[in-house]
Amino acid sequence: MPVRMRTVLVPFATLPLAACAGRQSVLDPQGLQSHQILNTLFIFLSLAAVVWIAVVIVLAVGMLRRKRSADQPLALHQPFERAAGRVVFILGLATLAIVLGLSIVSYAGQRTVFAKDEHALTLKIIGHQWWWEVRYEDDSPDKSFVTANEIRIPAGQPVKVELESADVIHSFWVPSLTGKMDLITGQKNELQFTAKSAGVYRGQCAEFCGLQHAHMAFAVLALPPDEFGRWRDRENQGASSPTDQLGKQGEQLFRARGCALCHTVRGTLAGGQLGPDLTHVGSRTTIAAGTLPLTPATLGGWIADPQHIKPGNYMPKMPLQSDELIAILHYLEQLK
């Protein structure tokens, strides 16, 4: 093959492999459940490939083999018929064995994927158009809190996720950790997974749910257990009151300009339930359900004109002066 042609073809041949690794890939398992799903996939795929190759070889041999013309084409040849019958019988048994074998493999895999642990950390996740409400619930109410669009879990420990929808059908999917499960209005579904090691894994809504379905993502941050414990203690606390003048002005504007009608900031008078809880929004890594990384510039742009960044979302564009925008941005950045 000429060097020039090889140079052109190689990038195209390797392009499909670009999606085979990373923080959102079924081929890069980092959880017990995702590892089992991948093993099951490879077993099914390998066996299907063997069967397909065998069928293609038999067809090729049948097409290429020279045929002898028979004097009586309709005459039965008993030896050939008996041999053909044995071959069909053997292939039928092989098909039955393959189907039963794959059924057993699938059943064994499901025992791991759908296993339940009574001591698992329990979360309730509610899907909205187009963001994720995450509730950390505890028998003691003072240890329960709500966050949004980010799920922090202890690495190496099982996590049970209770899934609900507030509007339409969504689907919870973290390819590197587990399979997908739908969120259906009026129905509670459960999913359990365990992250084998600390890391950041991307999740995505896998069921078309409206205009901004593609921008309904979330991050799963698997933390060492001690770090997770410290994070949970901080999340249990309400928002700290700003101490500087600009922060105080931003808090007042947050309520006066209507932000508090949709958003909650625990420890303040802001108690809206329509939008994400913003109590510790400054410590998150993204905004608008994974649409953009959280930086002063992106947060300011989102507050100024959310419809430009995520058209069709339910946050209206607020008429803010530049000094008001700066004050509110400064206040939200302190909510950590």
Residue, then its C-alpha position, 0 to 999 in steps of 0.5 A: m500500500p502506498v505511503r500516502m494512502r496508508t497515511v490517509l486510511v490509518p486515522f480513519a481506521t483508528l477513529p472508532l477507538a477514540a470512544c473506547a476509553g475515558r470517564q464515560s465508556v462502557l469499555d473502561p469499567q471502573g465498577l463491579q457492575s460495569h466490569q461484569i457487564l463488559n465480561t458478559l458482552f465479550i462472551f456474547l460477542s466472541l461466541a457470536a463471532v465464532v458462529w458467524i465466521a463458521v457460517v461464512i466459511v461453510l457458505a464459501v465452501g458450498m459456493l466454491r466447491r465444484k458441482r457434479s451434474a447428476d444423471q437423475p437430479l431428483a433421485l435420493h441418495q441415502p448415504f448423503e441424506r443420512a449424513a445430512g440428517r446427522v449434521v442437522f441434528i448435531l447443529g441443532l444440539a449445538t444451537l441449543a447448547i449455545v443458547l442455554g450457555l449464554s442464558i446461564v452466563s447472562y443469569a450469572g452476570q445479572r446476579t452481580v449487576f442486580a445484587k443488593d447490599e443492606h449496608a449500601l449508601t442510599l441516595k434518591i435521584i429525581g430527574h427534571q427537565w433538564w437537571w438532576e436532584v440528588r438527595y442524601e437521606d438518613d434516618s436522622p433528618d439533620k444528616s439529610f441534605v439535597t444537592a444537584n447534578e453531582i453525586r459524591i460517593p465513597a470509593g469501594q463501598p456499595v451505593k443504592v440509587e433510588l430513581e424517580s422522575a418529576d416530569v417525563i421519562h429519563s434514564f440514569w446511566v454511568p457507563s464506567l460504573t453500571g448499566k442504565m435504568d429508567l426514571i419513570t413518573g409515578q414509579k420507583n426504580e433502584l440501581q446499585f453499584t460500587a466504584k472500585s477506585a477513586g475518580v471522576y466518572r461522567g453520567q448522562c441521561a440515556e432516554f430522549c427527554g426533550l429539547q435539552h436532553a443532550h445537556m442533561a449530564f452529571a458527574v459521579l465523584a468517587l472519593p476515599p471514604d474519609e474524604f467523603g465523610r468530611w465532604r458529607d459533614r460540610e454538606n450537612q451545614g447550611a450556607s455561611s453568611p457573607t462577611d464582606q459588603l459585596g457578598k452581603q449585597g449579592e445575597q440581598l439581590f439574590r432574594a430581591r431579583g427572584c432567584a430565591l423563588c426557584h432556588t434553595v440556599r439552606g440557612t437563608l430565607a431562600g427556599g424555592q423548590l423549582g430549581p437546583d439547590l444552591t447551598h454549596v454551588g461554589s464547590r461544584t465542578t460544573i453548571a447547568a447539568g454538566t453543560l459547562p465547567l464551573t468558572p467565574a466566567t461561565l457562572g456569570g454567563w449563565i446568570a446573565d443569559p441562561q437561554h443563550i447557553k441552554p435554550g429551552n431550560y426553565m430558568p428565565k433571563m433576568p434583567l440585571q445591571s452589571d453591578e448587580l450581576i457581579a454582586i450575585l456572582h460574588y455571593l454564589e462563589q462563596l457558597k462552598 
